[in-house]
Amino acid sequence: MGRLLDSLLDSERLVTSHATRVNSAAALPAPLRRLSRLIDRQDSVWRSWTDGPRIWFFEGVFSLELSRERGKPVLNLREYDRVGDLLRARMFVLTSDHGWQKCE
């Protein structure tokens, strides 16, 4: 599922191109470290980047039910701020013709 999340984040260009990817939970602020541990215990994955004081933290949750209904992969993308508060959640479907599309 990590590849699907990476693909979605790349296509949506939600992170600046000069940001540095955070590969270890230990490098995250304490609230995001706790959140990353919770995510690691579930059927989801996280990705994070930093650029100076700015941090991006995303969780990707695969929706098996919606993926079955649509016959295509569906991800719930959740974005959090540096204290672990949810900023927004959106659903995307991966189409063969148009790549990732926001679900309405």
C-alpha positions as CSV (number, residue, x, y, z in Angstrom):
1,M,0.0,0.0,0.0
2,G,3.0,2.3,0.4
3,R,3.5,2.5,-3.3
4,L,-0.1,3.5,-3.8
5,L,0.2,6.3,-1.2
6,D,3.5,7.4,-2.8
7,S,1.9,7.5,-6.2
8,L,-1.1,9.5,-4.9
9,L,1.1,12.0,-3.1
10,D,3.3,12.5,-6.2
11,S,0.3,13.0,-8.5
12,E,-1.4,15.5,-6.2
13,R,1.9,17.5,-5.6
14,L,1.0,18.1,-1.9
15,V,4.7,18.5,-0.8
16,T,7.2,21.0,-2.1
17,S,9.9,19.6,-4.4
18,H,12.8,20.6,-2.1
19,A,11.3,19.0,1.0
20,T,13.2,16.2,2.7
21,R,11.4,12.9,3.3
22,V,11.3,11.6,6.9
23,N,11.9,7.9,6.9
24,S,12.1,7.3,10.6
25,A,9.4,7.9,13.2
26,A,12.2,8.9,15.6
27,A,12.8,12.0,13.5
28,L,9.2,13.2,13.9
29,P,7.9,15.6,16.5
30,A,6.5,13.7,19.6
31,P,2.8,14.0,18.6
32,L,3.5,12.6,15.1
33,R,5.7,9.9,16.5
34,R,2.8,8.7,18.6
35,L,0.5,8.9,15.6
36,S,2.9,7.0,13.4
37,R,3.0,4.1,16.0
38,L,-0.8,4.0,15.9
39,I,-0.9,4.0,12.1
40,D,1.8,1.2,12.0
41,R,-0.5,-1.0,14.0
42,Q,-3.4,-0.6,11.6
43,D,-4.0,-1.4,8.0
44,S,-2.5,2.0,6.9
45,V,0.8,3.6,6.1
46,W,2.2,7.1,6.7
47,R,4.6,9.4,4.9
48,S,6.2,12.6,6.1
49,W,8.4,15.4,4.8
50,T,10.1,18.5,6.3
51,D,11.3,21.7,4.9
52,G,12.7,24.0,7.6
53,P,10.0,24.4,10.2
54,R,7.3,23.0,7.9
55,I,6.2,19.4,8.2
56,W,3.8,17.3,6.1
57,F,2.4,14.2,7.5
58,F,0.0,11.9,5.6
59,E,-1.8,8.7,6.3
60,G,-3.1,6.4,3.6
61,V,-5.9,4.0,4.3
62,F,-6.9,1.5,1.7
63,S,-10.7,1.1,1.4
64,L,-11.3,-2.5,0.5
65,E,-15.1,-2.0,0.3
66,L,-15.0,1.0,-2.0
67,S,-12.2,-0.7,-4.1
68,R,-14.4,-3.7,-4.6
69,E,-17.4,-1.6,-5.5
70,R,-15.5,0.4,-8.1
71,G,-13.1,-2.3,-9.3
72,K,-10.2,0.1,-8.7
73,P,-8.0,1.0,-5.8
74,V,-9.5,3.6,-3.4
75,L,-7.4,5.4,-0.8
76,N,-8.5,7.6,2.0
77,L,-5.8,10.3,2.3
78,R,-5.6,12.0,5.7
79,E,-3.4,15.0,6.3
80,Y,-2.2,16.0,9.8
81,D,-0.5,19.1,11.3
82,R,2.6,18.9,13.4
83,V,0.7,18.3,16.6
84,G,-1.2,15.4,15.1
85,D,-4.5,17.1,14.5
86,L,-6.4,16.0,11.4
87,L,-6.4,18.8,8.8
88,R,-8.4,17.1,6.1
89,A,-9.4,13.7,4.8
90,R,-10.2,12.9,1.1
91,M,-10.9,9.8,-0.9
92,F,-9.2,9.1,-4.2
93,V,-9.7,6.4,-6.8
94,L,-6.9,5.2,-9.2
95,T,-8.2,5.2,-12.7
96,S,-6.5,3.7,-15.7
97,D,-7.3,6.7,-17.9
98,H,-6.8,9.7,-15.6
99,G,-4.6,8.5,-12.7
100,W,-5.8,9.5,-9.3
101,Q,-9.2,11.2,-9.1
102,K,-10.9,12.6,-6.1
103,C,-14.0,10.7,-5.2
104,E,-17.2,12.8,-5.0
